[in-house]
Amino acid sequence: MSPDPIGPPEATQVPRYAGPATFARLPRIDQVTRADVAVLGVPFDGGVSYRPGARFGPGHVRESSRLLRQYNPAQDVSPFATQQVVDAGDVTCNPFDIPEALDAVERQARELLDGGARLLTIGGDHTVALPLLRAVTARHGQVAVVHFDAHLDTWDTYFGAAYTHGTPFRRAAEEGLIDPEASMHLGIRGPVYARSDFDDDTRLGFSVVTAPFVELEGVAAAVERLRARVGDRPVYVSVDVDVLDPAFAPGTGTPEAGGLTTRELLVMLRAFADLNLVSADVVEVAPAYDHAQITGIAAAHLGYELICAMAPRPPADPAAKIQPERA
Ligand SMILES: [Mn+2]
């Protein structure tokens, strides 16, 4: 019998702003005996093509997460009471050697997954999704990838470099990590290099729900497409914070106008509560361009909503099925 999960300290006893920051003031991994969900930082931005700085993302998101509370009414769940959620610290990434950094991410992710944890990884730039997918598929086999981003991230190379933050999902597709029948991007917008970028992307196994689709058809229609695409397959969620409009996430490296609101994205993430969510990441938070923790707070809440979606639920009571806010 496992001991009861240890949550954050009472905010009425220990002020939220006191002490070193862990995600949501949760215990560190060395303070508990098991981890059902591990929040893992990856302070790496060696793969960025435009504004650097996402290496400072994990620390900033932790600092911005101090106000997260224990009960989430939107999902009717207490995510820190029904599963042991821990802060697993940061991967030690080589800032000068991309392949070595990716190996380090994969190694640490595998260790945590082998210990029985699901991962919520905080980036870091989007390059890190590739080693995370390598680790997750080693455990679960091919996964459906649901990728929230302004950008496709299925380009081939930049300046001859194959491992960058614009290429992780092409590499993942080439390595057979993603289920080509069930993977998708949401929130895509803005100009690309050529129309053929979308043909390449389709060939690699992704369907696309664009940001304009969300505006014209609505969040519910986008969630319906997501559910239809993913079904009951094991699903990995990757959130590039630039899927949000720069008004909601200025602190990121490759901003594009016309993005989702934080509210829209939070509703979409709640859909994963009754899907087979195996692990997730939130990446591309670059605090140097953030103001008043706008992006950090958004990323903290996105992570929280994903942790809530991972929480075990009591057996469903069919009479209590009417929960419109679960979208
Ligand atoms: Mn991206």
Boltz pocket constraint, residues with backbone or C-beta under 6 A from the ligand:
constraints:
  - pocket:
      binder: B
      contacts: [[A, 126], [A, 148], [A, 149], [A, 151], [A, 153], [A, 165], [A, 240], [A, 284]]
      max_distance: 6.0
